[in-house]
Amino acid sequence: MTTSPALETPAGAGATVPGAPDPGSPGSPAEAPAPGPAARRRALPLALVTVLAALAPLSWGTTYLVTTDFLPAGHPLFAGLARALPAGLVALALGRALPHGVWWFRAAVLGLLNIGFFFPLLFISAAHLPGGVAATLGAAQPLLVAFLAVAVLQEKLVFWRLAWAVVGAVGVGFVVLGRSAGLDAVGVLAGLAGTASMGLGVVLTKKWGRPAGVRPLAMAGWQLTAGGLFLLPLTLLVEGLPADVGPRALGGYLWLGLVGGLLAYALWFWAIGKLPVTRASLLGFLSPLMAAGLGVLVKGETFGPLQVVGLILAFGAMLLGQLGGWRAKPAERG
């Protein structure tokens, strides 16, 4: 999924004075007021960061199909543990950096919000709801993040991004209220709780950034390991281990751990440090798009007219919320 409230500061840039633009960032005094060729060249990397960041929610959208078709039923805690802890240990070995000072506490908090709480809630939701519906519950995250950014980052609301977050939330409501949604109260509550947990985790990730010289892979390793260690005793005490983990289930765990965990989170935390937090959260609408598409193509799921309208609204809000502000004007903080 920025040690200062300036949302355009790269995560690895270290601490800055709140409200002061980074000397090398767009909108700083070092940049000419008129957008010349150099400014246009600087705009391309931000667009590329957005495209790369989109790969993370796309990979997360596969979680629902993998959970229902590949993993043993009734083991959401073990699924979260298997996705988090091995990938976290691999990332720690490759990143070759451990937290220090206050970062032990921060890594633990972020690990709980982004991994330890979120993963089992995600698998519970995936087991109780059709994939497209389960993933679309997470599309409420941009609206939550928009207001958390005001409370936690002391940033102004960007009206047009907030408006698209509202449109996306309305689309979520249409999907959830559709007659053919196959709703389950446990699945809906788990999905919304997971969305709230990761929404707060995204904002705190933006607020705290990461220590200078620490790579996103190491940052992902801290959080995956912290979340996995939290889930380890909980899994053994509450759920136990699955009786039979065959090649199909093993392949599912490997996909979720290496692609949906290690690679996706390293990419996501890197992107959060470079994108405005609300813009990054709007990319979450890609997760239900992937889940819904896989549900239709692989499992033969169908959506009623109201759900189709809801999906169009949610995905349109994600796309339109990315337009404009590519040079990150100083007045834009969302």
N, C-alpha and C positions, 0 to 999 in steps of 0.2 A: 502493500500500500501503500532547514526550516526550524531552526532553533529560534527564529524570530517570527512575528506575525506576518511578515512580508511574504505573501504566498508564492511569489515567483522565485524565491531564493532556493538554489539547489540544496538538497538535503545534506550534502557533504561539505557545505561551505563553512560550517562552524557558526558560532554565535555572532549575531549582528545586533546593532542597536534597534529596538522596536520602532517601526515606522520609517526607518531610514532605508532607502533603496540600496541594494548591493552595488558597489562601484561598477561591476561588469555586467549588471543585469539590464534588461530593457527598461527604459524610463529613467535611468540614472542620469546624473549630471554629465557623465562622460559621453552620453549618446546625443547626437544632434537632434533637435526638435523635429526637423523635417525627415520623413521616412525616405531615405535615399536607397541606393543599391545595397549598401552594407546592412541596413536595417532589414531589407527584404531577404538578404541571405541569412540573417539571423532568425527569420521567421520560419524557415524550412525545418530546422531541428525540432522546434516545438511541435510542429505538425507531425513529424516523424515520431517524436516521443509519444504523442497521442495514439498513433497507429500501433506502436509497439505495446503501449499500455493496454490496448484493447485485447491483445492476445491473452491476458490473464483472465478477465471475466469470460472470454470465450471458452477457455479450458475449464473454468469452474462450471460452465453450463453442462459439461459432460458428466458431472458428478451424479446427477439424478438417474441417468440411464445406467451408469456403472453400478450404482447402489442397488437398484432394483433387479438388475439382470445378471450381475456378476458376484456380488458379495453375499455372504450368509445372512439370512434374515434374523432380526432381533438382536443385533449387536452394534448399535450406533456408537457406543463408547469405544469399543475395540476398533471400529472403522476409523474413528477420529484419531485414536492412538497410533494405529498402523500408518495413517497418512502423515502424522506429524513427527513422531519421535525418530524413526530411521532417517527421514529426509533432513531433520534438524541436525542430527549427528554428522551426516555427510556434509552438510553446509558448514558446520563448525570446523570440520577437518579441512575443507577446501578454503574457507575464509581465513583460517589461522588467526583469529582474533577473538578474545573473550571480553565481556563487558568489564568496565572498571568504574569505581566510584558510584555516582548516582545511577549509572546505567544498569547496574544489577537490578535496582528497583524498577526502572523504566522498562527494561526488557521483560521482567516478570509481568508487569501490568499489561503491556502490549501483547505478550504471549497469551495471557488469559483472555483478553478481549478478542483478538484476531484469530486465535487458534483454540485455546482450551475450552472456552465457552461456545465459540462459533461452530467448530467442527461437529460436535455431537448434536447440537441443535439442527444443523444443516442435514445431517443424516437422518434424524428423526423426521424432519419435514419431508425429506425425499422418500422415506419409507411409507408415509401416510397420504401423500398427495401425488397426482399426476405430475410428471416432470415439469411441464410448462407452467403449471399453476404454482408449484413449489418454488421454482426459480423466480417467478414474477413477483412473489412476495418480497424478495430482496430488492426489487426495483423501487420500493419506497425509501430506500437508503438516501438518494440524493436530497430529498426534502428534509430528512432528519439532519443530514450533514450540513445543509445550508444554514440551519438555525444553530447547530452546534458550533459552526465556524464563527458565528457572531458571539456566542457565549464563551467559548474557549479561546479562540484566536483573536477576539476583539476586532473582527473585521466587519466592514459594511456589507449589507446584502446587495448583491448584484441583481437588479430586478428581473432582467430578462432571463437569467439562469434560474432564478427562483420560480419564474412563471413556467418555464419548461419542466422544472421539477414537479410543480403542481399538476401540469398536464400529464406527466408520467405517472404520478400517484393516482390520478383519476383513471388512467388506463389500467393500473393495477386493480383498482376497485371493480372495473368492468369485468376483468378476467376472473377475479375471485367470486363475484356475484353471478357469473354466468351459470345457467341451469345445468350445464353439462360439466361443471368444474370438478365434480366428485370431491367435495370439500370434506375435511375431517378436522374437528376442533383441535385435536392435539397437533396435527400437522401445521395448521394455520398459526397457532400460538407459538410453536417452536420456530417456524419460519420468521415470524415477526420479532421474536426475542433474539434470534440470531442476527437479523438485520440491524437491530438496535445495538447489539454488542459490537459488531464489526464497524458500524457507523461511528461509534465513539472511538474505536481503535484507529480508524482512518484519520480522524481529526487529531488525536493525540500523536499519531505518527507524524503528521504534518507539523504539529507544534514543537515536538522535541527533535525532529530531524534525526540525525545520527552523528556520532562523534567524527571529528576530522580524521581522515585516513582510513575509516572503516568502510568496507565495500558493502553494497546492498546484499550480496550473498551472505556475508557474515551476519548482517542485521536480520535477514530471514532465518538464519540458523539459530540465533538467539531466541527468536520468538517461537519457532517451531519446536525447539527443544524445551523451552519453558512450558509451552502448552502441552507437549507430550508428557513431560514429567508430572504435570498436574493430572493428566488423564490416566497415568499408569496405575496408581493405587486405587483410583475410583473405578477403573475398569475391572481390576482383580477382585475388589470387594463387592461390587454391585452386579456385575454382568458375567465375569469369567471369560474364558477363551472359547472361541467357536470349536465345536467338536470336529468339524471336517473343513479344512481349507485346501481345496483342490487346485489344480493348475489355473482354472478359470478365475477363481477368487484371488489367487496369488497375482495373476495378471492385472486384475482390477485394483488391488492394493498398490502394485507397482506404478500403475498409471496415475492413480490419485496422489501417491507420495512424490514421485519424481517430476511428473508434468504439472499436475494440479497443485502440488505443494511446493517443492523445491524451486523449480524453474519459474512458475507463475508468481510466487510470492517475492522472489528476488527481483523479478521484473517489475512487479507492482510497487514495491517499496522504493525502487529506483525512480519510477515514474511519478510517484506522489511527491517526491522532493522537487520535481521540475514543473509540475502542472498546478494550476489553481485547484484547491481541494474540491470545490463543487464541480468543476469540469471533469476532474478525474472520477468522481463518484457517479456522474451521469453515464459513464461508460459501463456501469453495472447493468444497464438495460440490455447489454449484449448477452448476459448470462441467460435470461429467460428466452431470448431469441434462439440461442443455441439449443437450450433444453427443449423448447417447443418444437423446433425443427427436427431434432432427433426423435422426439416422441411421435411425431407424425410419420417420419420416414421409417423408423425402426419398429415402433410398437403399435402403429395404426391408431393412435389417439386422434380424436376429432375435437374441434372447437366450434361452438355455436357462434352465431353472428355477433352477439354482444362481446364475446371473448375476442373475436377477430378485431373488432373495433378497438377494444382495449389494448391488444398487442400493438396495433398500428399507432395508437396514441403514445404508448410507452416507448416504442422504438423511434418514432418521429421526434419525440422530445429529446431522446439521447442524441440524435443526429443534429438537430437544430441547435441544441444547447452547446455544441462544439463550434458553431459558426461565430465569427467575429472575434475581435480581441486577440488576434494571433501575435500581435507585437506586445501584448500585455501592458497596456497603458497604466501609468502610475495610479490612476483613479480606480482601477479595477482591482479588487482584492478578493473576489469570490471564486 
